[in-house]
Amino acid sequence: MRHCFFLVTMLAGVHAAEAPRGTPIRSLVSIEGVRDNQLLGYGLVVGLNGTGDKRQTIFSAQSLTNLLGRMGVSVAPSAILVRNTAAVLVTADLPPFAQPGERIDITVAAIGDASNLQGGLLVMTPLKAAGAQTYAVAQGSVITGGFVAGRGGNSQTVNHPTAGRVPGGAIVERSAPSVEPSGLIHLQLNRPDFTTAARIAAALNAKFQSAGAPARAENAGLVTVDTPAPWKGRTVEFIAALQDVLVEPARPARIILNERTGTVVFGGDVRISPVSILHGALSVNIETSWSVSQPAPLSQGKTAVTPQTTVAASPGKAQSVALKEGASVEELVRALLSIGTTPRDIIAILQSAKAAGALDADLEVI
């Protein structure tokens, strides 16, 4: 099996030093109370071409009966056999400060034994939050990212035809339960870190130094900001101004290893101590041949087949890589690639270097 390994290096442009360094605060924090809310609903998709729920899915027939009952059609669930209807769960994310009349995207997924939702129509479905209140109503044509072609044993399925989306398929009926920012604003760090929290507070105090020191880091994940007097009554404008402040976040030395795909992700500032690495390969070849023993004519013997197994092991030549003090993991990987090391061997070498105390970084295996 051929192994492929890609080493990607992000290089700064010629004018990178002239551009302001840092990340906008809006990318590092979220404002307390300003968050999405998850919605959930149960509905029916109709208009399927015989790919809906079968008789074994009882609740879809009961749901269709209830729907028809609200329209004045009385029918027993056991008296109908409809193959173009499927019971589905509908999910959506209600954005903060969403107003009635806005449209949001929804996701539809079959929960019965329907085989395909392609071409189906989701009928009116209430979407509720955790408090059992209806915040949106969904309806529309389902778009699936897959399809099923053929019948019986001669068929081909592409992607996942039992789940789909309806872009703009839900209309907001109730305002989102968002908390309006007041005079005291709480900034929640996306990645809690004491250094980053302290830098955010220092950057905001330098930006709004005329108001004293309005920002303070409460802990690794929270920074509180008092709205300065000149911005009183203009909280929205103040939040927009503080979100554009640039901060250089603390980036911990971390290496991500994915042994299933042979992927190694690391930062350019990850250093490795002076270390020597020996890497060798052992090739094992096992061959089995079958020997047939035929008895003499007119004898009482029987034909016997016996396996002949041969095992040969040939150790490969060890390769040596030496790195100087202050070398980075990027230089280590380049050196290992130069001697023909596979991605999975690189992962094993990095783990061994960490165990030897030569790698000052956290290894995270996913």
C-alpha positions in Angstrom: 0.0 0.0 0.0 1.4 3.4 -1.0 1.6 6.0 1.7 1.2 9.7 0.9 2.3 12.5 3.2 1.8 16.2 2.6 3.8 18.8 4.5 2.2 22.2 4.3 4.0 25.3 5.6 2.3 28.6 6.0 4.6 31.4 5.1 4.0 35.1 5.8 4.0 37.5 2.8 6.6 40.1 2.1 4.4 42.9 3.7 3.3 40.8 6.7 5.4 42.8 9.0 3.6 46.0 8.0 0.2 44.6 8.7 -1.2 44.8 12.2 -0.7 41.5 14.0 -3.3 39.8 16.1 -6.8 38.3 16.0 -10.0 40.3 16.4 -11.7 39.8 19.7 -14.8 38.7 17.9 -13.0 35.5 16.8 -11.9 34.7 20.3 -14.9 35.3 22.5 -18.7 35.1 22.6 -20.9 37.5 24.5 -22.9 36.0 27.4 -26.5 35.6 26.4 -25.9 36.0 22.7 -26.1 32.4 21.5 -28.0 30.1 19.2 -30.9 28.0 20.4 -31.7 24.5 19.2 -35.1 23.7 17.9 -36.7 20.3 17.4 -39.9 19.1 15.7 -41.7 16.0 14.5 -43.4 16.0 11.1 -44.3 14.1 7.9 -42.7 14.2 4.5 -45.2 13.3 1.7 -45.0 12.9 -2.0 -42.3 10.1 -2.0 -42.2 7.7 -4.9 -42.9 4.6 -2.9 -39.9 5.0 -0.7 -41.7 6.0 2.4 -42.3 4.1 5.7 -43.6 0.6 5.5 -46.3 -1.1 7.5 -43.8 -1.9 10.3 -43.5 1.9 11.1 -46.7 2.3 13.0 -46.3 5.9 14.2 -46.2 7.4 10.6 -49.6 6.0 9.8 -51.0 7.3 13.1 -49.5 10.7 12.4 -51.1 10.8 9.0 -54.4 9.8 10.5 -54.2 12.7 13.0 -53.3 15.1 10.2 -56.2 14.0 8.2 -58.5 14.2 11.2 -57.7 17.9 11.7 -58.8 18.4 8.2 -62.1 16.7 8.6 -61.2 13.3 7.2 -61.8 10.4 9.5 -59.9 7.2 8.9 -58.5 4.4 11.1 -54.7 3.9 11.1 -55.1 0.2 10.4 -57.2 0.9 7.3 -54.6 2.8 5.3 -51.4 1.7 3.5 -49.4 4.6 2.2 -45.9 4.2 0.9 -45.3 7.8 -0.1 -45.2 9.2 3.5 -42.3 9.2 6.0 -42.0 10.3 9.6 -39.1 12.6 10.2 -37.4 14.7 12.9 -36.8 18.3 12.0 -34.0 20.3 13.6 -32.9 23.9 13.3 -30.7 26.5 15.0 -32.5 29.7 16.0 -29.9 32.5 15.8 -29.7 35.1 18.5 -32.1 38.1 18.2 -34.0 36.4 15.4 -37.2 38.3 14.8 -40.7 37.0 13.8 -40.9 36.6 10.0 -37.2 35.7 9.4 -36.4 32.4 7.7 -33.9 29.9 8.9 -32.6 26.6 7.4 -33.8 23.3 8.7 -32.5 19.7 8.6 -34.9 16.7 8.0 -34.0 13.1 8.9 -36.1 10.0 8.6 -36.8 8.0 11.8 -38.7 5.1 10.3 -37.8 2.6 7.6 -38.1 5.0 4.7 -35.4 4.4 2.1 -35.3 7.8 0.3 -36.6 11.3 1.0 -35.8 12.6 -2.5 -38.6 14.7 -3.9 -40.6 14.8 -0.7 -42.5 17.7 0.8 -42.3 18.5 4.5 -45.8 19.5 5.7 -46.3 22.2 8.4 -44.2 21.2 11.4 -43.9 23.2 14.6 -40.4 23.6 16.0 -40.0 23.8 19.7 -37.2 24.7 22.1 -36.3 23.0 25.4 -39.0 24.9 27.1 -41.7 23.3 24.9 -42.6 26.6 23.3 -43.0 26.9 19.5 -40.5 29.3 18.0 -40.7 28.5 14.3 -42.9 26.6 11.8 -41.2 24.5 9.0 -42.5 23.5 5.6 -41.0 23.0 2.2 -39.4 20.7 -0.4 -36.6 18.5 1.0 -33.3 18.6 -0.8 -31.2 15.4 -0.3 -27.5 15.2 -1.0 -27.8 11.6 -2.2 -29.9 9.3 -4.3 -30.8 5.7 -4.9 -30.8 4.2 -8.4 -31.9 0.7 -9.4 -34.0 -1.8 -7.7 -33.5 -5.0 -5.6 -30.0 -6.3 -5.6 -29.0 -4.2 -8.6 -29.0 -0.8 -7.0 -26.6 2.0 -6.2 -26.8 4.4 -3.2 -24.9 7.7 -3.2 -24.4 9.6 0.0 -27.3 9.7 2.5 -30.7 9.9 0.9 -32.6 9.6 4.2 -31.6 13.0 5.4 -31.8 16.4 3.7 -32.2 20.1 4.1 -34.8 22.8 3.4 -33.0 26.1 2.9 -35.1 28.9 4.5 -37.7 26.3 5.2 -38.8 27.6 8.6 -40.4 30.9 9.5 -39.6 32.4 13.0 -42.9 32.9 14.9 -41.4 34.0 18.3 -38.5 36.2 19.1 -35.3 34.3 20.1 -34.8 34.2 23.9 -31.6 36.3 23.8 -30.3 38.5 26.7 -29.8 42.1 25.8 -26.3 43.2 26.8 -26.4 45.8 29.6 -23.8 48.0 31.2 -21.7 45.1 32.3 -20.7 42.9 29.4 -19.4 39.4 29.9 -17.0 38.0 27.3 -16.7 34.2 27.3 -13.5 32.8 25.7 -14.0 30.1 23.1 -10.7 28.5 24.4 -10.2 29.3 28.1 -6.7 30.4 28.7 -5.3 32.7 31.4 -2.8 34.4 29.1 -5.3 35.1 26.4 -7.8 36.5 29.0 -5.2 38.8 30.4 -4.2 40.0 27.0 -7.8 40.7 26.0 -8.3 42.8 29.2 -5.1 44.7 28.6 -6.0 45.4 25.0 -9.4 46.7 25.9 -8.0 48.9 28.6 -5.5 50.3 26.2 -8.2 50.9 23.6 -10.6 52.7 26.0 -7.9 54.1 28.4 -9.8 57.4 28.6 -12.5 55.5 30.7 -9.9 54.1 33.1 -9.7 50.3 33.2 -13.1 49.1 32.1 -12.0 45.5 31.4 -10.8 42.9 33.9 -10.1 39.1 33.5 -12.2 37.2 36.0 -10.7 33.8 35.2 -9.3 31.8 32.3 -12.7 31.8 30.5 -14.4 35.1 31.4 -13.5 38.8 30.9 -16.0 41.5 32.2 -16.2 44.9 30.6 -17.9 47.9 32.1 -19.5 50.1 29.4 -17.6 53.5 29.6 -19.6 56.6 30.3 -19.3 58.0 26.8 -20.9 54.8 25.4 -23.8 54.7 27.8 -27.0 54.1 25.9 -25.0 52.9 22.9 -24.2 49.4 24.0 -24.4 48.0 20.5 -21.9 50.5 19.1 -19.6 49.8 22.1 -19.7 46.0 21.5 -19.0 46.6 17.8 -16.0 48.7 18.7 -14.5 46.3 21.2 -14.9 43.3 18.9 -12.6 44.9 16.3 -9.7 45.2 18.9 -6.7 43.0 17.9 -5.2 40.6 20.4 -2.4 38.1 20.0 -3.9 34.9 21.6 -1.7 32.4 23.4 -1.2 29.4 21.3 -0.1 26.3 23.2 2.4 24.0 21.7 0.3 21.1 20.5 0.6 18.3 17.9 -2.4 16.6 16.5 -2.0 13.0 15.5 -4.5 10.9 13.5 -3.1 7.4 13.1 -6.1 6.3 11.0 -5.4 8.6 8.2 -1.7 9.2 8.9 -2.2 13.0 9.4 0.1 15.1 11.6 -0.8 18.7 12.3 1.6 21.0 14.3 2.4 24.7 14.7 5.6 26.3 13.4 6.8 27.3 16.9 6.9 23.7 18.3 10.6 23.0 19.2 12.4 19.8 19.9 15.5 19.3 22.1 18.8 17.8 20.8 18.0 14.2 20.1 19.2 11.4 17.8 16.7 9.0 16.2 17.4 5.6 14.7 14.8 4.2 12.5 14.8 0.7 10.9 12.3 -1.5 9.2 11.7 -5.3 9.4 10.2 -7.0 6.5 8.5 -10.4 7.1 7.4 -12.6 4.2 5.2 -15.7 4.8 4.6 -18.1 1.9 2.5 -21.3 2.0 2.7 -24.1 -0.6 0.7 -27.2 -0.8 2.3 -30.7 -1.1 0.2 -33.6 -2.5 1.1 -37.1 -1.4 -0.3 -39.8 -3.8 -0.5 -43.5 -2.7 0.7 -46.3 -4.9 -1.9 -48.0 -7.2 -4.1 -50.7 -5.6 -2.9 -49.7 -2.2 -5.0 -49.0 0.8 -3.5 -45.5 1.3 -5.3 -42.1 0.8 -4.3 -39.0 -1.0 -3.0 -36.4 1.5 -2.5 -32.7 1.1 0.0 -31.0 3.5 0.9 -27.3 3.7 4.5 -26.2 3.5 5.0 -22.8 5.2 8.1 -20.7 4.8 8.8 -17.6 6.9 11.6 -15.2 5.9 12.5 -12.1 7.8 14.8 -9.4 6.4 15.6 -6.4 8.6 16.0 -3.2 6.8 18.9 -0.9 7.2 18.6 1.6 10.1 18.4 5.2 9.2 19.9 8.0 11.4 18.7 11.5 11.8 20.5 14.1 13.9 19.0 17.5 14.9 20.7 20.5 16.4 19.5 22.4 19.4 16.5 24.6 18.7 15.2 22.6 15.8 11.5 22.6 15.1 9.2 19.7 14.5 8.9 20.9 10.9 12.6 20.3 10.4 12.2 16.9 12.1 9.4 15.8 9.8 11.3 17.0 6.7 14.4 15.0 7.8 12.3 11.9 8.4 10.6 12.3 5.0 14.0 12.5 3.4 14.9 9.0 4.6 11.6 7.6 3.3 9.7 7.4 6.6 6.0 6.7 6.3 3.4 8.9 8.1 2.6 6.2 10.7 6.3 5.8 11.5 6.5 9.6 12.0 3.6 9.4 14.4 5.4 6.6 16.4 8.7 8.6 16.4 6.9 11.8 17.7 5.3 9.7 20.5 8.7 8.3 21.4 10.4 11.7 21.3 7.7 12.9 23.7 8.3 10.0 26.0 12.0 10.7 25.9 11.4 14.3 27.1 12.8 15.8 23.9 9.5 17.3 22.6 8.0 20.2 24.5 4.5 20.0 23.2 1.2 18.3 24.0 0.4 15.3 21.8 -3.3 14.8 21.0 -4.4 11.6 19.3 -7.7 11.8 17.4 
